[in-house]
Amino acid sequence: AGPCTTVPGRMDLWNGAPTVRIQVIGTRRVLGVVQPNERLDDLPSSVRRIWTGKDAEADWKTSILGDFAVCPVFDLMECFFGY
């Protein structure tokens, strides 16, 4: 699908799927975070230290800013143009 890269972004919890999304700073691009079980346990420990799951309201109101390692799971051109 493509190489992994690091992007500066803001990670938030959203209604709908995927629940965890990263807005790439300086763009309008929003990346969905793949979570097999849609649970906080699927996320890295550095994220779970902030979103603990003990106070859901606080978790939903808290954005996480940082540099995120992201890897494409499919080829965007192939999805749109079929090649």
C-alpha positions in Angstrom: 0.0 0.0 0.0 2.9 2.4 0.7 5.6 3.3 3.1 4.9 4.4 6.7 5.6 8.0 7.6 5.4 10.3 10.6 2.8 13.2 10.6 2.2 16.0 13.0 -1.4 15.7 14.2 -4.2 15.9 16.7 -5.8 12.6 17.8 -9.4 12.7 18.9 -12.3 10.4 19.7 -15.2 10.7 17.2 -18.7 9.3 16.9 -18.8 6.7 14.2 -16.3 4.4 12.7 -13.4 4.7 13.1 -13.7 6.2 16.5 -10.1 7.3 16.8 -8.9 9.7 14.1 -5.9 11.9 13.5 -6.3 15.3 11.9 -3.0 16.1 10.1 -1.9 19.6 11.2 -1.7 22.1 8.4 -4.1 20.1 6.2 -7.8 19.1 6.0 -6.8 15.5 6.0 -8.2 13.2 8.7 -6.8 9.7 9.1 -8.8 6.9 10.7 -7.0 4.7 13.2 -7.5 0.9 12.7 -8.5 -0.8 15.9 -9.4 -4.5 15.6 -11.6 -4.4 18.7 -12.5 -0.7 18.9 -11.1 -0.6 22.4 -8.6 1.6 24.1 -6.5 -1.6 24.7 -5.8 -1.6 20.9 -3.9 1.8 21.3 -0.3 2.3 22.2 0.5 2.7 26.0 1.5 6.3 25.5 -2.1 7.1 24.3 -3.7 4.9 27.1 -1.8 7.0 29.7 -3.9 10.0 28.5 -7.1 8.2 27.6 -7.5 5.9 30.6 -11.1 4.8 30.1 -11.8 5.7 33.8 -13.5 8.9 32.9 -15.2 8.6 29.5 -16.4 12.2 29.4 -12.8 13.5 30.0 -11.4 11.1 27.3 -13.9 12.4 24.7 -13.0 16.0 25.5 -9.2 15.4 25.4 -7.2 15.9 22.2 -3.7 14.4 21.9 -1.2 16.5 20.0 2.0 14.8 18.7 3.9 13.3 15.9 2.2 10.0 14.9 3.6 7.1 12.9 1.0 6.2 10.3 1.0 3.4 7.7 -1.5 3.2 4.8 -3.6 0.0 4.8 -4.6 0.4 1.1 -3.6 2.1 -2.0 -5.7 5.2 -2.5 -5.2 5.3 -6.2 -6.3 1.7 -6.6 -9.5 2.4 -4.6 -10.5 5.3 -6.8 -9.2 4.1 -10.2 -9.1 0.3 -9.9 -5.4 -0.2 -10.7 
